Amino acid sequence: MNDNIKTTYAKADADGVRHETNASIKRRVSKVFGFKTKSVVLLEASFRSFQLDGIRYCYCTSVDFAVNGLGYSTDFESLTMNEAFNI
């Protein structure tokens, strides 16, 4: 995860887990790869978790998304076009 990009989490769910918000994931994609945040359409994502002060947090480690109808996949380090996610 890039330490220079703000990551935000939703309030804890019924299980006490806080998940990274869609807005946060879109912001990370936009900052890392230069897309306009409004153009990013999230499709599928993978998450990892960590615990801090007794609260479990889940953050996005990779995401499949579309921009202007073209599909992409990223792990926030590399970006590949992915025709399976063209919309």
C-alpha positions in Angstrom: 0.0 0.0 0.0 1.4 3.4 -0.9 2.0 5.3 2.3 1.6 8.7 0.6 -2.1 8.2 -0.3 -4.8 8.6 2.3 -6.8 5.4 3.0 -10.2 5.7 4.6 -12.3 3.0 6.3 -16.0 2.7 6.9 -17.4 2.4 10.4 -17.2 -1.1 11.8 -19.7 -3.7 10.6 -21.6 -6.0 12.8 -18.5 -8.2 13.2 -16.4 -5.2 14.3 -14.4 -5.1 11.0 -13.7 -1.8 9.3 -13.4 -2.0 5.5 -11.6 0.4 3.1 -14.3 2.5 1.4 -15.0 2.4 -2.4 -14.1 6.1 -2.5 -10.7 5.3 -0.9 -10.0 2.6 -3.4 -11.0 4.8 -6.3 -8.8 7.6 -4.9 -5.8 5.2 -4.7 -6.3 4.0 -8.3 -6.5 7.6 -9.5 -3.5 8.8 -7.6 -1.2 5.9 -8.6 -2.2 5.7 -12.3 -3.6 9.2 -13.2 -7.2 8.3 -13.9 -10.0 10.7 -13.0 -11.6 9.4 -9.8 -15.1 9.9 -11.3 -14.2 7.7 -14.3 -13.2 4.7 -12.2 -15.8 1.9 -12.0 -14.9 -0.7 -9.4 -15.7 -4.3 -10.4 -13.9 -6.8 -8.2 -11.4 -6.5 -5.4 -9.2 -8.6 -3.0 -8.6 -7.6 0.6 -6.2 -8.3 3.4 -6.6 -7.5 7.0 -4.7 -6.3 10.0 -5.5 -5.5 13.6 -4.8 -2.2 15.4 -5.9 -1.4 19.0 -8.3 -4.4 19.0 -10.0 -3.3 15.7 -9.7 -5.4 12.5 -9.2 -3.4 9.3 -9.5 -4.7 5.7 -7.7 -2.9 2.9 -7.7 -3.5 -0.8 -4.7 -5.3 -2.2 -5.8 -5.6 -5.8 -8.7 -4.4 -7.9 -10.3 -5.0 -11.3 -12.0 -1.8 -12.6 -13.0 0.0 -15.8 -12.3 3.5 -17.1 -14.3 4.7 -20.1 -15.4 1.2 -20.8 -11.9 -0.4 -20.8 -11.0 -3.0 -18.2 -7.9 -2.9 -16.0 -6.4 -4.9 -13.1 -3.9 -3.6 -10.6 -2.1 -4.5 -7.4 -1.3 -0.8 -6.9 2.2 -1.4 -8.2 1.5 -2.5 -11.8 -1.4 -1.9 -14.1 -2.6 -4.3 -16.9 -5.4 -4.0 -19.3 -7.9 -6.8 -18.8 -10.5 -7.3 -21.6 -12.6 -9.5 -19.3 -13.6 -6.3 -17.5 -14.4 -4.2 -20.5 -17.9 -2.7 -20.0 
